[in-house]
Structures are given as structure tokens and as C-alpha cells.
Amino acid sequence: MTATGPFSKLKAFWGDTKLINIVIETPTASPFKVKFDDQSEVFRVHKAMPLGTVFPFNFGFVPGTKGADGDPVDVLLLSDFALPVGAVVIGELIAVLEGEQQDRNEKQRNDRLIAIPIQLSSSEPMLPMIEFGPATKEAIQQFFVKYNELQGRIFTPIRYAEADQAIRLVQKTQSDASEFNSFGL
């Protein structure tokens, strides 16, 4: 992220906690993929989803991080409500969906953090909460598999790892953060 970007002062972690900052790019139930364009400092509608397809939850990124794919680390924020594009939400990491993404002949890791939104006023989870049980886990995996398939890519879920692994991923990727030219999935 450039020094002049609107999110350049945000760190991955909120203060001295294990809570993370999340910039919302695409709201729950959106039929459009929205991406932050660091060059012009605006959120752009990147593409329309195939008919009948929407994002199952709010989707965004952790500022100040850089994943293996060169983009900030992706976050799926489990909530029952759509948050506005560009909103910065404090989230508690609950898991990471580890996965590989293949585009043409190139394979790379493209892990997705899973978090729940936290209220600033009370530091408690926002209600209602989404249960992160087997059915939700399977639905999230299938969404990412299908989403990538529709773009001519292959996403292979490896496993869900616990919150401590998600926290380590953010810690590792924030030290590698540098200039970003594009954001997104």
C-alpha cells in the first residue's frame, strides 16, 4: 500500500490485541466483486458474479499484509448483515481456510482468513452470530471452489486451521507487506 493510501496508517492488528482490522470490499449477498484500487484510492466494481451467485458473507482484506499471491490477505467476515464497502471492522480470527489456487499452470497458496465482527463499544461479537459448524465450513469451501472455477481457475481447499494458525499467518504476512498494486480475491 502506498504511503498516501487511505488505509496506509492501519496496521493489521488493532492495538496490542489479537483482533484484526478488516477493510470491507464486497458486502454479504453482493452480486458484484468489489476491489480496492490503490492507485486511484477508490473501490471499483471489478466484475459481476454469474447469475444467481452472490458472496455468502462480507469479504475484504487485512491492511498492511501481503499474502503469497501478492495481494493483502483475504478475510471472510461471518455476519448475518451486509457491511458498507470501505468500512473498517474489527474482527476476531476464528480459523483460516488454507488452499491452493491454480491459474493456467501456476499454483500458489491463497489462504482465506475467517473472522467474526467485534463491537468496539463492548469488545463482544456482533449479534446475531453465524455458527461456524460443519455445514458452514463446507459451504464456504464450495463457494471458493465454484467462484474460482467460474473464472477458469482451480481452488483446492487443503484444510481449516484454528485461530492460532490464522493469527500466525497475519503476523507472518505483515512483516512481508510492501507496495500493493491491486487488492482482491
Secondary structure, DSSP 4 states (H G I P E B T S, - for coil): --TTSTTTT--SBSTTSS-EEEEEEE-TT-SEEEEEETTTTEEEEEEEPPTT---SSEEEE-TT---TTSSPPEEEE--SSPPPTT-EEEEEEEEEEEEEEEETTEEEE--EEEEEEE-TTTSSBPSSPPP-SHHHHHHHHHHHHHHHHTTTEEEEEEEEEEHHHHHHHHHHHHHT----S----
